[in-house]
């Protein structure tokens, strides 16, 4: 029985736990744990959430036919389901079709020609479910998609594999005894269930080419207008691109490391802007050059939204966005990159190893209490999953619920980017894997798993409720691969921002509890200047109190042109669930009304020194 008396849990001999609502006797959901540490949550309506997309231990039975959990993904996958069912989320469980109305997905059969240049595909309806849409994937990336005629019970087509020969992996890049994977995923006519069937294709006989590393980073800090501007997104893209240039150049010859940095910032940074046209141009250039033996890393930082205008896809806001209405389809077309567009651009790249990193802010809203839990919507997380399904890439996606949480660290960097760069700076053994020649390289899986953990640690340390735990998504049974190399002598070679004191501004008033000379406003401007990129403090303008921060408050006396200030520096501390203030320093400074800006700067500098 739960402490509040609302729920009761019953446990089976196999360890499954079902949660019931006491007042009504309603079954809410069942928690299933697996011996490998994985878990699943399912509810009677068919919704589910899982610890990873590779969970294989759960299935439904329909007409005596087992239906794997991932066949329900398009309509029934519901991230954060347990919190929603128990009322701990501000979202409701997603609306799903009744299970009683669900029909079986069709069966697909793939027959590959003897010479491997074509394949015959037969899709057959099962149990009256009909045939809806289909996708053909080669090694995890979509190469063809379509739909069966309405009402069709069978659908046949011939797949010409010759245009995709460059995507076939040679024997050296496949696991022992494995072939290239050709898959057909087809939905029932209602498009509520989707089932996949695989076939093997022999290894390519084309000699493997020396590998290259292609890196595209795009960050947007300066949007049209100022309401959505960010401090660190463009800088993070520059920092990440430079870091990958260095570690990549230690893994393979520097002339095979190709880095494109797009950064939209108010400050002149010497880089082209992260507009939609520039991003698409860079991706097309990579597609024209990359071969199957290459590695491609795409990094995007800025605003990312889902849904927009009723479209549940994910949208990365390029530098073209700003004051335009993104609810309008035409505006989204010209100012955003949708998840579908990102997947299509990545699918056009023949490289077998592709990585997508999303460090984005989900909202332009302002939060005044950073400790309060604010979740990134399930629509965003489902959109990430769809991108991975369509492109087969490795995805590390992090998001915050609002602007302030996105940049509310004392590192002058987004938390995800800081957590990516920190282990490179330290040459952390946790992300390094050994090669056959005894050297150490940065393994993509270890690196991303370390980043997931580190963001969680920083969120807890800084008590930031609006940061989403990053999600690392890979293809089923994916293995790690190197993306860079480091040696012990590289400690400190990758620069990262050092922690800075966080200062929150409260009112400065005269003896009449007024601020007739505007000192508080002058201090706000000074703090914004000190907290700009490369500044010496972190400043959260909209936040009044936070347990990781210092408060700056005070009073002043104005006599003719002179201003006498008494400033107090207070530390916010969490005690018994409440935030309390403790004075850590007092100091006096004087100046003139005519030089109020200079006085404010001296107050901030003294507060920083005493912090």
Buried (B, 14 or more C-beta within 10 A) or exposed (E): EEEEEBBEEEEEEEEBBBBBBEEEEEEBBBBBBBEEEBBBBBBEBBBBBBBBBBBEBBBBEBEEEEBBBBBBBBBBBBBBBBBBBBEEBEBEBBEBBEBEEBBBBBBBEBEBEEEBEBBEBBBBBBBEBBBBBBBBBBBBBBBBEEBBEEEBBEBEBEBEBEEBBEBBBBEEBBEEEEBBBBBBBBBBBBBBBBBBBEBEBEBBEEEBEEBBBBBBBBBBBBBBEEEBBBBBBBBBBBBBBBBBBBBBBBBBEEEBBBBBBBBBBEEEBEBBBBBBEBBBBBBEBBBEBBBBBBBBBBBBBBBBBBBBEEBBBBBBBBBBBBEBEBEEEEBBEBBBBBBBBBBBBBBBBBBBBBBBBBBBBBBBEEBEBBBEEBBBBBBBBBBBBBBBBBBBBBBBBBBBBBBBBBBBBBBBBBBBBBBBBBBBBBBBEEBBBEEEEEBBBBBBBBBBBBBBBBBBEBBEEBBBBBBBEBBBBBBEEBEBBBBBBBEEEBEEBBEBBEEBBBBBBBEBBBEEEEBEBBBBBBBBBBBBBBBBBEBBBBBBEBBBBBBBBBBBBBBBEBEEEEBEBBBBBBBBEEEEEEBEBEEEBEBEBEBEBEEBBEBBBBBBBBBBEBB
